[in-house]
């Protein structure tokens, strides 16, 4: 008989486990060393199916790990790239990525997974912003998304001179509210723990100023605007790069981490047909919408209609497999990895945070309505007995000697990352989804082959180049950028055979899912010929035939 604990106690235990130092590595989020150990263990246990390599070293000498999973000619099997941790404070993303590898390999002896790995490659980059993520495991906790590259965010020619300050010595950086009649913020009428911007059109007036917790160390009138480091990897990619925005870096692709990812995918991963990223954007719960104006611009800003249809197909599968519902709207952001993977890499790019605040039910079992996500999160946490809020506490502040200053707010990381007790279930749901996605891969086959006598020592060769998969061999955007390999069709003739008509080497820009394109050749003489068709992202199909 299974022991059943009350749900609030289960969640409380889960929260305890997700705090560093309280539990061992198997029951908590993994720091860099633990993550590395898990990856090394997979290579040790499944060496015939895995290869672990480092794409680069960060400034803090941490590896950008790549785990390749597959059997046989992995570079010529259609591949899924799975990326986690681009947003440093989203630790769940790394956990879902490495857990996918563990769960996939644990079942590699089953017929389903063994067959999958013989035809499909998985490239797993579980933590691409490791220097930022490590802040979660430090004694002072704040949601850090930037690496440790020194930056001059306030453009005063001084670097890292205005960091966060822990004013109440609780080892957390939260928010700071200053009572001031000129402030634009007010206490939320539905939850006095929260602050909201006053809306004068509704007769509301502000009475607070709101800052992140800290002191104006450089006396420029701003707080914590030039903290230690750095550059946010998830703002540093080349598509829609946010020039001059804090955290974006001096230039696009300026960071070791960004270039390592781009170089690998462009130069060594031409077989990728789809990218799955665990991060703040979400086009899996709700697909992107087609915007004709956005694709009519010189620089395309939206998904092509054909690709939107594929997004809808995959989104429906995601919702069916995971059962995760009621996700808030989460669009891509300038310079992020998710958008780069579609607009510049040309692949079908799918992203999900993997978790969001579940519905909060009232006594009648109906979902409660909230006007913002913070209020919903606090209500859910309270319903499940989770300690996620630092109560407002008055402090003496040197910059506001005659003002009432309080620090408090939602504790760092808690709204982005669920209690660790929930992670295994989430990881299984997303593993099942990625396996489903992999089964939809484009797969080129040579079918309906015929070699017919055409008189005068001539033979007519006909074959259908068929995409046996559900997804097309290239996205519409990929066809435009030319970064996705075209399907190559080739005929090779032995001595004694002469090509009369047809192309020795031909290309097909794209074949839709379950679509076919017929190819025909006319040859003279006797001998052997071979046909091949495919691309790294579709697999290669071959056949050989003799004419006597």
N, C-alpha and C positions, 0 to 999 in steps of 0.2 A: 504494500500500500504506500502511495506517495504521500509525503508530508506536505500539507497545504498551509502556507502562512498567509495571514491577512495581507491584502494588496498594499496598504500603506507601509507595512513593515518590510515587504519585499523591496519597495522603492527606496526606503530609508537605507536598507542594507546596500542597495545598488549605489546610492550616492556615496556611502562610506567607501565602497570599493573603488569609486572613480577618483577619489582624492589621493594624490601621491603620498606615499609613505605609510598609508594605513593598511594596505594589502599588498600581497606579492604580485609579480608580473602577470600571472594568469588571471588575476581578478581586477586588473586596473588598466587604464590606458597606458600604452607603451612609450617610454622615452626613447631617445635615439638608440641607446645601447641595447635596450630590450628589443626594439624593432629589428636591429641588426642581428641579434641572436636568433630571432624567429626566422628571419630570411636565411641565415646560414644553416639553420636546422632543416629547413625545407630542401636546400641544395644537398645536404648530407643524406637526407632520407630518400630523396627522389632525384638522384643525380642523373639518371637516364632521361628524365623529362624536364630538367631545369638547368638554367645557367644564371648565376648571379654575377653581375658586373657593376662597376661604379662608373657613372657617366662623367663625374667631375667631383672635385672637393670644394666645399663652400669656404668662405673666409674663416669660419671657425673649425675648419678641417673635418667637416662631416661629409659623408658620401651621399651623392644623389644616386640611390640604388635603383637598378633595373633588374627585375626578375623575369626571365623569359621562360615560358612554359609551352611545351609542345613536343611532338615526336616526329622524327624524320627530318625532312628538308624544311625547317621552320621558317626560313626566309621566303619560301615560295608557297606557303600556305596562307590563306586569308587570315588576317589578324584583327584582334580587338586590343586597343591600348586602353589601359585602366589607370587613371591618374588620381592621386589623393594628396591632400595637404598643400595645395597651392595657396589657399588661405590658411595662414599659420595657426590661427586660433580655432580652426575647425578640425579638431583632432579626430573626430569621428570618421572623417574622410579617409585618413590614413588607416584607421582600424578596419574599415570596410574593405579597403583595397587588399591589405595583407590577409585578412580573414578569408576573402575570396580565394586567394591562392591556397591557403591551408585547407579549406573545405573542398576545393576542386581536386587537389592532389590526394586528399584522404580518400576520395572515391575513384581514384584513377584506375583501380583494378576492375571497376564495374564495366559492363559492356558499353553502356551509354557514353561514359566519360572516356574510356579507352578509344572508342571510335571517334569521338569528338577531337581528341588530342592528336589523332593521326591525320586530321585534315584541317586543323585550326591552331593558330598560334595566339598566345596571350602575352602581351607586354605589360608588366605591372610596375608602375613607378609609384610606390606607396606614399612617399613623403618628399615632395620636391621643394619644400621650403623649411628644411629641418632646423635651421638656426632660429627662426621665428617660433616654431612650435615648442622648442625647448623651454620657452618662458613659462609654460604651464607647470613645469616640474621644478621651477625655481622657488625660493622662499618668498619672494615678492611676486604676487600674481596680478597680471593685467593682460587683457586680450591683445596680444601682440601679433601683427600680421606682417611686420617688416623684418628683414634680415639685419645683420650687424654692420652693413656698409655705412660709414659715417656720411651724414648728409647735412646740408645747410638749409633746412626747410624754411626758415624765416628770412633767408637771403641777407643775413647780417655779417657774413664772412666769418662766423664762429660756428663750430660744429658740436652738436650734442650738448649744448650748454643749458637747456631748459628741460630736464627730465621730470618724470612723475615724482611726487613726494607723498609718502604714506603719513598723512597728518594725524591719524588716530592709532597708528601702530598695530593695525590688525592684519598686516601682511597682504592686504588687498587694495588695489586701486579701483575706486568706484567713482561716484560723482560728488560734486560739491555745489551746494546751493547757498546763495548769499541773499539775505533779505534786503530788498532795495525797491523802492517805489517806482524806479525807472526801469526795472526789469520786465521782460516780456513773458516770463514763465509764471505758472500758477500751480498750486497743488491740484491734482486730478480729483474731480468731484466724486468719482466712483471708487477710488482707491487712494487714500491719503499718502501711501508710500511712494506714489508715482508723481512725476511732474509732467505738465503739458504746456504747450505754447498757447497763450491766451488768444482768443478769437474775439476781436473787438466787435465784429458784426453780430455776435451773439451776446453782446453786453458784458463780455469777460474782460477783466483787467489783470495785467501781470503784477506780481509783487516780489519776484525773485529773479536773480541772474543765475545761470547754470553753467558750470565748468566741469572738466574732469578734475579729479582730486590732485591738488598740487599747489606750488608756489611759483610766482613769477620770478624765477631765478635770474633772468637776464634783464629784468626791469624794462621790458618793452611793451607792457600792457597786455600780453597774451600769456596763457597758461599751458605749459607742457607741449608747446608747438615745435620744439626741437629736442625731442627725446633721443635717447641712445639709439643709433641706427635711424632709419635704414630705408630699404626699398621693399615695397610690397610686390612680390613676384607676380601676384595676380592683378597687377596694374602695369606690368612691364612688358607685355607682349605687343606685337607690332600692329595688330588690328585696332583701330579706333583708339590709338594711344593718347592718354590724357596729359598733354604737355602742361608742365608747370603745376600739376596737381600734387599736393603733398603725398609722398609715398610712391610716386610713379618713377622716380629716378631722373637723372639728368637727361638720359636719352632712352628711347625704346631699346629693348633687348640689351641693356647695359650690364646686366647681372650674369654672373657665372651660371646660376641656376637656370635662368631663362634660356641662355644660349645652349646649355647642355641639352635641355629638352627639345628645343627647336632643331638643333643639329642632328640629334638622334632620329627624330621623326622624319625630317626631310631626307637625310642621307642614308639611313640604315633601315628605315621602316616603311618602304614603299608598299609593303603588303598589307598595311592597315586599311580596313574598309570602314571602321567605325571607332570612335573615341568615346569612352565613358569617363566622365570626371565627377568626383565627389566633391562638391563645393557649394557656394552660396546660390548659384543659378539653378533654375529648375525648369526644364522643358520636357521632363518625363511625366510629371503629374498632369501638366497642362501643356500641350504642344504650342510652338510659336504660331503666330497668325500671319497669313499672307498679306503683304502690303505692296501693291503694284508700284506705288510711287517710290518705295524704298529700293526696288530693283531697277528702276529706270534712271537712277543717278549714275554719274560717271564712276564714283566709288560706291559700290553696292552696300546698302545698309540693312537689307532684309533677306530672308530665305526665298529661294525660288519656289514657285507653286508646286512643282513636282517634289521638291525636297520637303515642303510642308506636309504633303500627303504621307511621305515616309515617316516624318516625325509623328504624325497622328497615329499611324499604324503601330509604331514602336511604343508610343505613349499608352495606347490602349493595352498593349501587352504588359507594360510595366504595371499599370494599375490592376490588371487582372492577376498578375503573378504575386505582387507584393501586398495587395490589399490595403496599401497606405492611402488614406483619403484626406480631403479637406486641407490640402497644402495652400499656404498663402502664396500670392503672386511673387515670384522671385526671378527677375529678368537678369540678363547678362549686364556686366558693367564695362566701361571703357578700359581697354588694355588687358582684359582677363583672358584666361586660357581657354575657357569654353567657347567664346566667340572666335578666337584665333583658330581653333581647330576646325571650324567650319569655313570661315571667310578666307583664311590664308592657307591652311593646310588642305582644305577642300574635302574633308571627310564628313560623314554624318556624325555630328557632335551632339552627345546627349549628356545632360548634367542633372544631378539631384543632390540636395544636402543629405539625403538618406533618413532624415528625421526632422520633425517639427513638432510644435506643441500640439498634443492630441486634443480632441474636443473635450470640453468640460461640461458634464451633464448636471442638470438640476434634479430635484427629488422625483420628478415625473419621468426622468430618463430622456429629457429633451436637451439638445445642445444649447448652452447659454450663448448669448450674443455679447461681443466685446467691441469697443471702438478702436482698440489697438492691440498689437500682439503682446506687448509687455503685460498688460492687464490680464490677458488670457493665460500667459505663462505663469504669472504669480498665482492665479486662481487654481490652475492645474497643480502647481507645486504644493499649494496649501492643501488641496484635496488629497494629495498623496504623501503628506507629512514630510516634505523635502525642505531643507534649510538652504534657501537660495537667495535670501535677501539680507543685506547688512543694514540694520536699522539706523535711521538718521541720528547722528551724534554731534553735539555741538563742540566746536574746537576754537581755540584762539588762533587767529590768522594774521600774520604780520602785514599782509597787503590790505586787510580790511579791519583796522584797529577798532573802529566804532560800529561795526556791523555784526549781526548775528550770522555766523557761518556754521553750516552743518555738512557732514560728509555721510554718505550712505548710498544705497541703491542695490540693484541686482548684482549678485556676485559674479566676478569674471568667469567666463566659459560655460556657466550653467545653462544659459538659454540656447546655446549653439550645440552643446554636446549632452546627450541624455545620460542618466545614471548608467554605469557600466553593466549593471544587471540586464539592461535592455539590448546590449550590443549584439550578443550572439544571435538573438532572434532576427534583428535587423540585418545582420550579415548573411544569415541563411536566405532571407527573402531576396536580397540583392544578388547573392550567388545564383539563385534559381533564375532570376531575371537575366543575368549576363549569359548564362548558358542558353536560355531561350533566344537571346539576341544573336549569339554565335550560330545557332541553328538556322537563322535567317540569312546567313552570309551569301554573297554571290558565289556561284560555283559553275564554271564553264565546263561543258561537256560536248564532245563531238558525237552527234547522233544522226540516225537516218543516212548512214554512209552507203553510197552506191558507186560502183565502177562498171560502166556499161560500154560495150563495144559500139563504136561510132563509124565503123568501116574504114578501109584504107589504112589499116594498122593504127587506128586512133582509138583512144579510150576517153570517155567522158566521166570525170570524177565529180561527185556531188556530195556535200555534207552540210548538215545544219549545225551551226555554232550556237548551242543552247545554254542559256543561263538557268541552271536548275535551282537557283536560290530564289528567295522572296525579295531580297533587296537588289536594286540595280547594280551593275558593275562599277558605276561611278555616280556620285551626286551630280546634279545639274551644275552646281557651283564648281565642283571639281573638274568638270569638262571645260568650264570657262578658264580656270586658272592653269590648266594643264599639269597640275601637280599629281593628279591621279593617273596611274599608268593606263594606257589604252590596251584593249585586248589585241594581241598580236596573233595573226593566223599565218602559218608558214607551211609550204610544201617543199620537201627535199626529194630529189630524184637521183636514183643510182645511174651508173653508166648504162647506156642502152635506152634511156628514156629522154625525150625532148619535150619541153614545155611549149605548146602551140598557142594557148590562150589562158588567161588568168594570171594573177599576180603571185610571184614566188613568195613575197613577203607583203602582207597587207595588215591594216589596222582597222579596228572598230572602236569608235569613240566611246560608246556605251551600249549595253544591252539591258533592257528593263527586266525586272524579275519575271521569271517564267517566260522570257522572250527568246526569240531565235532569229538568226540571220543566216541565210543560205549562201554558201560559197561553191563556185564551180570552176573546174580546170579542164582543159583538153590537152592530153599528152599523146605522143607518138612513140611507138616502139614497145619493147619488152624489158622488164626489170622490176625493181622494188622501189616503192616510194613511201614516205612517212608524212603524216600530217600532225601538226600541233597547233593548239589554240589556247590562249589564256593570258594571264598577267599575274604578278605576285599576289595581288589582292583578290584574285578569283581562283587561283590554282591553275595548273597546266594540264590539259587533256591531250593525249597522243594516240595515234593508231598507225599501223603499218600494213601494207598490202602489196602483193606481187601480181604482176601482169605477165601472163605466159602466152 
